[in-house]
Amino acid sequence: MAKTIGIFVIGGLFGIAAGFALGIFVYPYIFLADIVAVEKVEQSAARKLVAKGTFIHANPSDPIHHGKGGVTVYENLLHLEGDFEVGPGPKFHVYLVPDPNVTPSTKVADTMYVDLGRLKAFKGSQNYELPAGLNLAGYKSVVIWCEHFGVLISPAALKFQ
């Protein structure tokens, strides 16, 4: 009888762990993948354009971690363009990174990156305020980074204007 209860408890624990792990991967696809952000840049004509870039699929052999679309950096605002899109996942953040050529082997978490906040949606235009006094010349790339797993999703090298 004790052996049966032990097997039942262990099976229950494995079931809970497997369900939780599956939920982490499935949740974004089911509930968040259809959300499209539509944020506009207020007074874009009056803002000073600093840099532009395009997100790329950093590792073509990885079908899960990908991105595309444009990014525009103004003096105090980073704007992901309307064509922005990344594959869904947990806890994606927008980083400014000093490295001009970010690859999947780049140790982004070990650099002096600036975290602009959590990604608001997997598709569409989004705005992120830049910290006051930030020297943009020291940051050559914008990166979408999965903080949960420490994985590069998509980098965009910046071309300064």
C-alpha positions as CSV (number, residue, x, y, z in Angstrom):
1,M,0.0,0.0,0.0
2,A,2.8,2.5,0.9
3,K,4.6,1.6,-2.4
4,T,1.4,2.5,-4.3
5,I,1.0,5.8,-2.5
6,G,4.7,6.6,-3.2
7,I,4.3,5.9,-6.9
8,F,1.1,8.0,-7.0
9,V,2.9,11.0,-5.3
10,I,5.9,10.8,-7.5
11,G,3.8,10.5,-10.6
12,G,1.8,13.5,-9.4
13,L,4.9,15.6,-8.9
14,F,6.2,14.6,-12.3
15,G,2.9,15.5,-13.9
16,I,2.8,18.9,-12.2
17,A,6.4,19.7,-13.3
18,A,5.7,18.5,-16.9
19,G,2.5,20.6,-17.0
20,F,4.3,23.7,-15.7
21,A,7.2,23.3,-18.2
22,L,4.7,22.8,-21.1
23,G,2.7,25.8,-19.9
24,I,5.8,28.0,-20.1
25,F,6.3,27.1,-23.8
26,V,2.6,26.9,-24.9
27,Y,1.2,30.0,-23.1
28,P,2.8,32.6,-25.3
29,Y,1.6,30.8,-28.5
30,I,-2.0,30.5,-27.3
31,F,-2.6,33.7,-25.6
32,L,0.0,36.3,-26.7
33,A,0.9,35.5,-30.3
34,D,-2.1,37.4,-31.7
35,I,-1.5,40.6,-29.8
36,V,-0.2,43.3,-32.1
37,A,1.1,46.6,-30.6
38,V,0.3,49.8,-32.4
39,E,2.2,52.7,-30.7
40,K,3.0,55.8,-32.7
41,V,5.9,58.2,-32.2
42,E,4.4,61.5,-31.0
43,Q,5.8,64.5,-32.8
44,S,8.2,62.4,-34.9
45,A,9.1,65.4,-37.1
46,A,10.3,67.3,-34.1
47,R,12.4,64.4,-32.8
48,K,16.1,64.1,-33.6
49,L,16.8,60.8,-35.5
50,V,19.9,59.2,-34.1
51,A,20.0,55.7,-35.6
52,K,18.1,53.0,-37.6
53,G,18.5,49.2,-37.8
54,T,16.8,46.0,-38.9
55,F,16.3,42.9,-36.8
56,I,17.6,39.7,-38.3
57,H,17.3,36.0,-37.7
58,A,20.6,35.5,-35.9
59,N,20.6,31.7,-36.2
60,P,18.8,30.4,-39.3
61,S,19.1,26.8,-38.0
62,D,16.9,27.8,-35.0
63,P,13.3,28.1,-36.1
64,I,12.1,29.3,-32.7
65,H,14.3,32.3,-32.0
66,H,13.8,34.7,-34.8
67,G,13.0,38.3,-35.5
68,K,12.5,40.8,-38.3
69,G,11.5,44.4,-38.8
70,G,12.9,47.8,-38.3
71,V,14.0,49.9,-35.3
72,T,14.4,53.6,-35.1
73,V,16.3,55.4,-32.3
74,Y,15.5,59.0,-31.5
75,E,17.3,61.1,-29.0
76,N,15.2,59.9,-26.1
77,L,13.0,57.1,-27.6
78,L,13.5,53.7,-29.2
79,H,10.7,52.8,-31.6
80,L,10.1,49.3,-32.9
81,E,8.5,49.8,-36.4
82,G,5.2,48.4,-37.5
83,D,6.8,45.5,-39.4
84,F,8.6,44.3,-36.2
85,E,7.9,40.6,-35.3
86,V,9.6,37.9,-33.1
87,G,8.7,34.4,-32.4
88,P,6.8,34.1,-29.1
89,G,8.4,33.1,-25.8
90,P,8.6,34.0,-22.1
91,K,10.0,37.2,-20.7
92,F,11.5,38.9,-23.7
93,H,13.3,42.2,-23.1
94,V,14.6,45.0,-25.3
95,Y,18.3,45.7,-24.7
96,L,20.8,48.3,-26.0
97,V,24.1,46.5,-26.3
98,P,27.6,48.0,-27.0
99,D,28.7,45.2,-29.4
100,P,28.0,46.1,-33.1
101,N,27.9,42.5,-34.2
102,V,25.7,40.4,-31.8
103,T,25.6,36.7,-32.5
104,P,24.1,33.7,-30.6
105,S,27.6,33.2,-29.1
106,T,27.8,36.8,-27.8
107,K,27.7,36.9,-24.0
108,V,25.0,39.7,-23.9
109,A,24.3,39.2,-20.2
110,D,28.0,39.9,-19.5
111,T,28.1,43.2,-21.4
112,M,27.2,46.7,-20.1
113,Y,23.7,46.5,-21.7
114,V,20.8,48.8,-21.0
115,D,17.5,47.1,-20.3
116,L,14.7,49.2,-21.8
117,G,12.0,47.0,-20.5
118,R,9.9,43.9,-21.3
119,L,8.7,43.5,-24.8
120,K,5.1,44.6,-25.0
121,A,4.0,42.4,-27.9
122,F,5.5,39.9,-30.3
123,K,4.3,42.0,-33.3
124,G,3.9,45.6,-34.1
125,S,5.1,49.1,-33.3
126,Q,6.3,49.8,-29.7
127,N,8.0,52.7,-27.9
128,Y,10.6,52.5,-25.2
129,E,11.8,55.6,-23.4
130,L,15.6,55.9,-23.2
131,P,17.2,56.8,-19.8
132,A,18.1,60.5,-19.4
133,G,21.8,61.1,-20.1
134,L,22.4,57.9,-22.0
135,N,25.3,58.2,-24.4
136,L,23.8,56.4,-27.5
137,A,27.1,56.4,-29.3
138,G,28.3,53.7,-26.9
139,Y,25.5,51.3,-28.0
140,K,25.8,49.8,-31.4
141,S,22.9,47.2,-31.3
142,V,19.4,46.7,-30.2
143,V,18.7,43.2,-29.0
144,I,15.6,41.2,-28.1
145,W,16.7,38.9,-25.3
146,C,14.9,36.1,-23.4
147,E,15.7,36.8,-19.8
148,H,14.0,33.6,-18.7
149,F,16.4,31.3,-20.6
150,G,19.3,33.7,-21.3
151,V,18.9,33.4,-25.1
152,L,19.4,35.8,-28.0
153,I,16.1,36.2,-29.9
154,S,17.0,38.8,-32.5
155,P,19.7,41.5,-32.9
156,A,19.6,44.7,-34.9
157,A,22.9,46.5,-35.7
158,L,22.4,50.3,-35.6
159,K,23.4,52.6,-38.4
160,F,24.0,56.1,-36.9
161,Q,22.7,59.0,-38.9
